[in-house]
Amino acid sequence: LLKKMMQVALATFFFGLLGTSTVFADDSEGWQFVQENGRTYYKKGDLKETYWRVIDGKYYYFDPLSGEMVVGWQYIPAPHKGVTIGPSPRIEIALRPDWFYFGQDGVLQEFVGKQVLEAKTATNTNKHHGEEYDSPAEKRVYYFEDQRSYHTLKTGWIYEEGHWYYLQKDGGFDSRINRLTVGELARGWVKDSPLTYDEEKLKAAPWYYLDPTTGIMQTGWQFLGNRWYY
């Protein structure tokens, strides 16, 4: 749960402006959004906010090293509890490590269900405000958890319009799986492996075949690569 957060008066974000040092808004304790050399920070004097921060009831995330406000797709590898340097009250919950999507104003997007967004690629993730994306960015379909409080991607099996589909899971202990593919629609052969170190369970995990175009799970006899499978 969150403690009752202090209300912060925010002015309109003029993020298109690239002044050397532009103040956007401040609160009663002197914390304010400041843009310096095309990057946006939440500062009080020389102090820079880092990690998760709730401002006016909205989630933001600031780079733990630089303090720069993030935008777009972000993989945040570990939850953080109360590790901001700003004034109390602070976040009292620890968000789970996962992919999150932030708008270009830095606000965490509380998506639910099916969304079409720019693809998670090596060049279009972990961006800070002011950094450019690939143009034009490729679009892909993603599914978010139905509970708005999670803010994160669905993975594993989903049932939609009479068909089963598989959304790529995080590789967890399997470093061969590319984390960028998490939440994306799987096609072709997929092994539904559990998140475990147990070699026997990993070997015993079942294989499935998904249509290479639609991603629909196939059943019955299939002739693939000059062989029959069932």
Order of alpha helices (4+ residues) and beta strands (2+ residues): beta-beta-beta-beta-beta-beta-beta-beta-beta-beta-beta-beta-beta-beta-alpha-beta-beta-beta
